[in-house]
Amino acid sequence: MSLGDRQPEKKHLKDMADEVLFDFLHMEMVSHVYKEQRSSKGELDSKDRAVCVSILEGMGFRVGQGLIERMTRDSPSFKDELDMMKFICKDFWTQVFRKQIDNLRTNHQGTYVLQDNKFVLLTQLSSGKQYLEEAPKYLAYSCGLVRGALSNLGLESVVTAEVSLMPSCKFQVVIQKL
């Protein structure tokens, strides 16, 4: 076996390490935000949980802005809104989550649904419906990532996520017409 034969294996191990580190960092961010809110209040009510989701979404927004800026620095401009969404589903999603979106649907009136059948940030929780009520806090950061990326591309949007059976997830993007 030559040295060149071992390179793909090293790359694969590095990718696996990157995945584990990203997943761990995300879980710790969620845990920290909820713990901080809980320490100041005791038990969390729905308003406190909404504050936590907002904090995580804001963190994702800032990261999404930075990532898309770096990714599109040397790219030609997009021809339309659908072109931008395709870029988000293929290139951006692959860069962040190591796979493309499984399905993109649109009503051609500014609403897009991005389906990820095995969303990496939910696969660690469980399959099925056991932890369904916990899912929203693990999706807020990702909603922010998409909203931040689209914002830097010139599209203001509202991004929400829905889970009916884990680890499958649908992200709904509604472009705000100004």
Salt bridges, closest charged atoms under 4 A:
ASP15 OD1 - LYS11 NZ 3.48
ASP18 OD2 - LYS14 NZ 2.88
GLU19 OE2 - ARG98 NE 3.48
ASP23 OD1 - ARG98 NH2 3.61
ASP48 OD1 - LYS41 NZ 3.65
GLU57 OE2 - ARG147 NE 2.55
GLU81 OE1 - LYS177 NZ 2.97
ASP102 OD2 - LYS99 NZ 3.06
ASP116 OD1 - LYS99 NZ 2.73
GLU134 OE1 - LYS137 NZ 2.84
